[in-house]
């Protein structure tokens, strides 16, 4: 599983990345986590609000900082 956190480096984007990383560690997931800050790459996902969480190429969360429980739901 590949998880990408899309964001421009804002505080909400960093918080989202940190929460996703924590959930991956806590659940002992084998998922890979990447951060995408390049706006030219972000626009390819056709979203208008950040941060966003992409799981295996599909946007699962966008426009807000998700809770750890929400992250667990989308990666399980």
MMTF fields as JSON, N, C-alpha, C and O atoms, coordinates in Angstrom:
{
  "mmtfVersion": "1.0.0",
  "mmtfProducer": "UNKNOWN",
  "numBonds": 303,
  "numAtoms": 304,
  "numGroups": 76,
  "numChains": 1,
  "numModels": 1,
  "chainsPerModel": [1],
  "groupsPerChain": [76],
  "chainIdList": ["A"],
  "bondAtomList": [4, 2, 8, 6, 12, 10, 16, 14, 20, 18, 24, 22, 28, 26, 32, 30, 36, 34, 40, 38, 44, 42, 48, 46, 52, 50, 56, 54, 60, 58, 64, 62, 68, 66, 72, 70, 76, 74, 80, 78, 84, 82, 88, 86, 92, 90, 96, 94, 100, 98, 104, 102, 108, 106, 112, 110, 116, 114, 120, 118, 124, 122, 128, 126, 132, 130, 136, 134, 140, 138, 144, 142, 148, 146, 152, 150, 156, 154, 160, 158, 164, 162, 168, 166, 172, 170, 176, 174, 180, 178, 184, 182, 188, 186, 192, 190, 196, 194, 200, 198, 204, 202, 208, 206, 212, 210, 216, 214, 220, 218, 224, 222, 228, 226, 232, 230, 236, 234, 240, 238, 244, 242, 248, 246, 252, 250, 256, 254, 260, 258, 264, 262, 268, 266, 272, 270, 276, 274, 280, 278, 284, 282, 288, 286, 292, 290, 296, 294, 300, 298],
  "bondOrderList": [1, 1, 1, 1, 1, 1, 1, 1, 1, 1, 1, 1, 1, 1, 1, 1, 1, 1, 1, 1, 1, 1, 1, 1, 1, 1, 1, 1, 1, 1, 1, 1, 1, 1, 1, 1, 1, 1, 1, 1, 1, 1, 1, 1, 1, 1, 1, 1, 1, 1, 1, 1, 1, 1, 1, 1, 1, 1, 1, 1, 1, 1, 1, 1, 1, 1, 1, 1, 1, 1, 1, 1, 1, 1, 1],
  "groupList": [{"groupName": "UNK", "atomNameList": ["N", "CA", "C", "O"], "elementList": ["N", "C", "C", "O"], "formalChargeList": [0, 0, 0, 0], "bondAtomList": [1, 0, 2, 1, 3, 2], "bondOrderList": [1, 1, 2], "singleLetterCode": "X", "chemCompType": "L-PEPTIDE LINKING"}],
  "groupTypeList": [0, 0, 0, 0, 0, 0, 0, 0, 0, 0, 0, 0, 0, 0, 0, 0, 0, 0, 0, 0, 0, 0, 0, 0, 0, 0, 0, 0, 0, 0, 0, 0, 0, 0, 0, 0, 0, 0, 0, 0, 0, 0, 0, 0, 0, 0, 0, 0, 0, 0, 0, 0, 0, 0, 0, 0, 0, 0, 0, 0, 0, 0, 0, 0, 0, 0, 0, 0, 0, 0, 0, 0, 0, 0, 0, 0],
  "groupIdList": [1, 2, 3, 4, 5, 6, 7, 8, 9, 10, 11, 12, 13, 14, 15, 16, 17, 18, 19, 20, 21, 22, 23, 24, 25, 26, 27, 28, 29, 30, 31, 32, 33, 34, 35, 36, 37, 38, 39, 40, 41, 42, 43, 44, 45, 46, 47, 48, 49, 50, 51, 52, 53, 54, 55, 56, 57, 58, 59, 60, 61, 62, 63, 64, 65, 66, 67, 68, 69, 70, 71, 72, 73, 74, 75, 76],
  "secStructList": [7, 3, 3, 3, 3, 3, 7, 1, 1, 7, 2, 2, 2, 2, 2, 2, 2, 2, 2, 2, 2, 2, 2, 2, 2, 2, 6, 6, 7, 7, 7, 3, 3, 3, 3, 3, 7, 7, 2, 2, 2, 2, 4, 4, 4, 7, 7, 1, 1, 1, 7, 3, 3, 3, 3, 6, 6, 3, 3, 3, 3, 3, 1, 1, 7, 7, 7, 2, 2, 2, 2, 2, 2, 2, 2, 7],
  "xCoordList": [0.847, 0.0, 0.893, 1.879, 0.534, 1.263, 0.342, -0.771, 0.822, 0.068, 0.873, 2.067, 0.194, 0.838, 0.044, -1.177, 0.741, 0.108, 0.441, 1.607, -0.606, -0.439, -0.556, -1.497, 0.404, 0.349, 1.505, 2.504, 1.359, 2.37, 3.342, 4.102, 3.331, 4.237, 3.628, 4.33, 2.327, 1.651, 1.554, 1.816, 1.18, 1.083, 0.083, 0.349, -1.062, -2.066, -1.533, -1.816, -0.77, -0.206, 0.829, 0.872, 1.649, 2.653, 1.985, 2.421, 0.93, 0.202, -0.412, -0.359, -0.992, -1.584, -0.525, -0.75, 0.627, 1.71, 2.132, 2.279, 2.323, 2.743, 1.712, 2.08, 0.433, -0.613, -0.638, -0.776, -0.507, -0.487, 0.717, 0.595, 1.872, 3.073, 2.87, 3.29, 2.229, 1.972, 1.035, 1.271, -0.022, -0.963, -0.262, -0.48, 0.569, 1.308, 2.187, 2.226, 2.886, 3.756, 2.949, 3.298, 1.874, 1.061, 0.395, 0.246, 0.0, -0.69, 0.273, -0.135, 1.556, 2.591, 2.296, 2.552, 1.756, 1.423, 2.698, 3.722, 2.623, 3.756, 3.624, 4.381, 2.675, 2.448, 3.666, 4.384, 3.878, 4.916, 4.256, 3.134, 4.954, 4.417, 5.321, 6.539, 4.698, 5.435, 4.721, 3.525, 5.5, 4.955, 5.138, 6.23, 4.083, 4.174, 3.859, 2.743, 4.863, 4.691, 4.745, 4.513, 5.045, 5.134, 3.728, 2.974, 3.379, 2.023, 1.675, 0.508, 2.654, 2.384, 1.973, 1.187, 2.496, 2.094, 0.748, -0.085, 0.545, -0.696, -1.905, -2.945, -1.784, -2.937, -3.361, -4.49, -2.49, -2.843, -3.941, -4.621, -4.107, -5.134, -6.482, -7.465, -6.528, -7.782, -8.499, -9.714, -7.728, -8.318, -8.035, -7.039, -8.912, -8.783, -8.454, -8.14, -8.521, -8.245, -7.283, -7.382, -6.353, -5.319, -5.459, -6.079, -4.912, -4.15, -5.049, -6.274, -4.404, -5.138, -4.325, -3.096, -5.034, -4.398, -4.827, -6.015, -3.831, -4.062, -3.61, -2.49, -4.484, -4.159, -4.251, -5.311, -3.126, -3.055, -3.686, -4.448, -3.352, -3.785, -5.151, -5.547, -5.885, -7.225, -7.235, -6.752, -7.792, -7.912, -8.975, -10.137, -8.56, -9.473, -9.915, -11.033, -9.041, -9.335, -8.823, -7.726, -9.617, -9.138, -9.759, -10.923, -8.964, -9.461, -9.437, -9.83, -8.985, -8.939, -7.918, -7.463, -7.567, -6.648, -7.47, -8.304, -7.249, -8.039, -7.592, -6.452, -8.52, -8.172, -7.437, -7.45, -6.809, -6.133, -7.137, -6.827, -8.325, -9.349, -9.765, -9.96, -9.902, -10.254, -9.158, -9.44, -7.931, -6.807, -6.819, -6.629, -7.041, -7.103, -8.179, -7.973, -9.32, -10.414, -10.037, -10.404, -9.316, -9.008, -7.821, -7.673, -6.976, -5.835, -6.071, -5.258, -7.159, -7.462, -8.47, -8.844],
  "yCoordList": [-1.172, 0.0, 1.235, 1.306, 2.197, 3.456, 4.582, 4.736, 5.357, 6.491, 7.751, 7.822, 8.745, 10.019, 11.119, 11.195, 11.957, 13.133, 14.311, 14.652, 14.924, 16.074, 17.346, 17.512, 18.246, 19.513, 20.403, 19.942, 21.67, 22.645, 22.991, 23.952, 22.234, 22.49, 23.316, 23.728, 23.559, 24.331, 23.495, 22.292, 24.143, 23.454, 22.3, 21.233, 22.498, 21.433, 20.247, 19.095, 20.529, 19.459, 18.661, 17.434, 19.356, 18.681, 17.836, 16.72, 18.373, 17.625, 16.363, 15.293, 16.492, 15.329, 14.276, 13.096, 14.681, 13.736, 13.029, 11.807, 13.792, 13.208, 12.216, 11.167, 12.535, 11.618, 10.337, 9.245, 10.464, 9.264, 8.403, 7.184, 9.022, 8.274, 7.553, 6.407, 8.218, 7.606, 6.409, 5.368, 6.549, 5.44, 4.261, 3.115, 4.521, 3.442, 2.719, 1.489, 3.48, 2.872, 2.116, 0.994, 2.726, 2.111, 0.816, -0.121, 0.763, -0.422, -1.424, -2.477, -1.077, -1.938, -2.254, -3.357, -1.265, -1.409, -1.464, -0.892, -2.149, -2.204, -1.145, -1.153, -0.247, 0.807, 1.714, 1.945, 2.222, 3.228, 4.598, 4.778, 5.549, 6.895, 7.888, 7.885, 8.738, 9.787, 11.114, 11.169, 12.178, 13.525, 14.179, 14.136, 14.78, 15.482, 16.951, 17.31, 17.806, 19.241, 20.016, 21.225, 19.338, 19.986, 20.253, 19.317, 21.52, 21.891, 21.321, 21.029, 21.159, 20.588, 19.121, 18.639, 18.422, 17.031, 16.974, 16.117, 17.881, 17.9, 18.135, 17.504, 19.035, 19.345, 18.151, 18.114, 17.193, 15.984, 15.175, 14.369, 15.393, 14.677, 15.394, 14.908, 16.547, 17.273, 17.629, 17.471, 18.11, 18.558, 20.043, 20.565, 20.702, 22.144, 22.54, 23.701, 21.606, 21.952, 20.946, 19.739, 21.482, 20.674, 20.774, 21.716, 19.847, 18.676, 17.59, 17.642, 16.606, 15.461, 14.2, 14.234, 13.085, 11.782, 10.896, 10.697, 10.372, 9.506, 8.097, 7.902, 7.12, 5.722, 4.947, 4.871, 4.375, 3.605, 4.349, 3.776, 5.631, 6.42, 7.063, 7.815, 6.788, 7.358, 8.349, 8.05, 9.532, 10.535, 10.06, 9.868, 9.875, 9.376, 10.464, 10.425, 11.429, 12.519, 13.798, 13.821, 14.868, 16.141, 17.318, 17.282, 18.355, 19.62, 19.833, 20.899, 18.843, 19.004, 18.04, 17.11, 18.281, 17.392, 16.251, 16.485, 15.028, 13.903, 13.453, 13.671, 12.821, 12.221, 10.904, 10.388, 10.376, 9.086, 7.994, 7.104, 8.048, 7.042, 7.106, 6.07, 8.306, 8.442, 7.865, 7.218, 8.103, 7.571, 6.047, 5.392, 5.485, 4.025, 3.437, 2.39, 4.104, 3.604, 3.563, 2.621, 4.561, 4.588, 3.711, 3.353, 3.359, 2.507, 1.039, 0.186, 0.74, -0.671, -1.227, -2.396],
  "zCoordList": [0.0, 0.0, 0.0, 0.734, -0.827, -0.878, -0.42, -0.922, 0.534, 1.052, 0.771, 1.061, 0.2, -0.091, 0.599, 0.464, 1.33, 1.918, 1.012, 0.811, 0.472, -0.404, 0.412, 1.188, 0.235, 0.948, 0.554, 0.002, 0.841, 0.444, 1.562, 1.442, 2.63, 3.734, 4.854, 5.778, 4.778, 5.825, 7.109, 7.102, 8.189, 9.481, 9.435, 9.99, 8.782, 8.695, 7.901, 8.23, 6.868, 6.045, 6.845, 6.762, 7.609, 8.436, 9.522, 9.803, 10.128, 11.153, 10.555, 11.161, 9.368, 8.699, 8.435, 8.702, 7.915, 7.639, 8.93, 8.951, 9.993, 11.27, 11.803, 12.332, 11.669, 12.142, 11.315, 11.866, 10.012, 9.165, 9.532, 9.644, 9.717, 10.097, 11.428, 11.584, 12.381, 13.688, 13.559, 14.173, 12.768, 12.583, 11.923, 12.317, 10.935, 10.277, 11.293, 11.323, 12.118, 13.131, 14.182, 14.547, 14.666, 15.719, 15.257, 16.041, 13.996, 13.48, 12.85, 12.36, 12.874, 12.287, 10.819, 10.335, 10.138, 8.719, 7.885, 8.258, 6.766, 5.838, 4.744, 3.774, 4.9, 3.907, 3.796, 4.768, 2.581, 2.388, 2.446, 1.973, 3.023, 3.189, 2.483, 2.661, 1.676, 0.985, 1.201, 1.489, 1.049, 1.139, -0.222, -0.789, -0.747, -2.034, -1.815, -1.438, -2.057, -1.871, -3.184, -3.198, -4.28, -5.593, -6.123, -6.391, -6.272, -6.676, -8.048, -8.31, -8.923, -10.247, -10.148, -10.963, -9.166, -8.934, -8.207, -8.501, -7.269, -6.493, -7.393, -7.203, -8.374, -9.233, -10.079, -10.567, -10.259, -11.014, -10.317, -10.951, -9.024, -8.265, -8.308, -7.748, -8.971, -9.189, -7.883, -7.763, -6.916, -5.653, -5.472, -5.972, -4.761, -4.578, -3.142, -2.883, -2.213, -0.822, -0.211, -0.431, 0.559, 1.187, 2.698, 3.191, 3.433, 3.002, 2.437, 2.55, 1.825, 1.297, 1.534, 1.589, 1.675, 1.856, 0.691, 0.441, -0.009, -1.162, -0.792, -0.319, -1.009, -0.72, -2.023, -2.645, -2.425, -3.671, -4.85, -5.63, -4.962, -6.102, -5.992, -6.884, -4.917, -4.743, -3.581, -2.489, -3.834, -2.778, -1.79, -2.15, -0.548, 0.483, 1.456, 1.969, 1.71, 2.639, 1.997, 1.438, 2.076, 1.526, 2.251, 2.651, 2.411, 2.923, 4.418, 4.892, 5.18, 6.639, 7.229, 6.564, 8.487, 9.194, 9.786, 10.661, 9.326, 9.824, 11.212, 11.622, 11.918, 13.205, 12.943, 11.825, 13.97, 13.82, 13.47, 12.678, 14.04, 13.726, 12.262, 11.627, 11.727, 10.305, 9.412, 8.404, 9.79, 9.015, 9.061, 8.037, 10.239, 10.365, 9.463, 8.849, 9.38, 8.546, 7.073, 6.371, 6.596, 5.16, 4.779, 3.61, 5.74, 5.373, 5.702, 5.346, 6.369, 6.673, 5.708, 5.81]
}
